[in-house]
Amino acid sequence: MRVAFASDDENETTRAVVAALVEDGHEVIRPDTAESWPDLGRFVGQAVVDGRADYGVVMCWTGTGTAIAANKVVGVRAALAWDPWIARGARLWNDANVLAMSLKRLAPDVAVEVLRAFLDVAEPDPDEAANIAALE
Ligand SMILES: O=C(CO)[C@H](O)[C@H](O)COP(=O)(O)O
């Protein structure tokens, strides 16, 4: 899949997430320049809404700022997740199209588990279709 990725800082956790995306065969779409977390969140959200990416992943210290910024793009459903169950639920019950994670609070192996749990859900639960449509 094509996954847009942006983070406003780099550490072992962000490097592990990008490495897992590449290892799993995804095309990683990244901004050309380092920007502020609001711009990075919008970049990823816009890439998803424009159809240049299938999903987005945003990271910042907390994950919250980039999630808020991505969610400002109409059509984005960004979810902040910190464990695989939350990430899977975000796809399954909310059809989230952008995953947000904290680069400060998630260990590299946990962030990769969260990422894979998110991307592993191909389709949302059809029982949630009306609720998801009501978000627009
Ligand atoms: O978590 C964040 C936003 O939610 C940022 O990563 C954190 O606030 C640091 O940002 P800056 O480097 O612009 O001070």
The ligand as an ORCA input file, in Angstrom:
! r2SCAN-3c Opt
* xyz 0 1
  O       3.697     16.736     20.408
  C       3.746     17.714     19.698
  C       2.518     18.385     19.219
  O       1.375     17.735     19.686
  C       5.067     18.300     19.308
  O       5.897     17.300     18.850
  C       5.717     18.988     20.517
  O       4.832     19.947     21.032
  C       7.051     19.645     20.111
  O       6.795     20.586     19.102
  P       7.842     21.757     18.774
  O       9.109     21.061     18.370
  O       7.167     22.520     17.675
  O       8.003     22.548     20.039
*
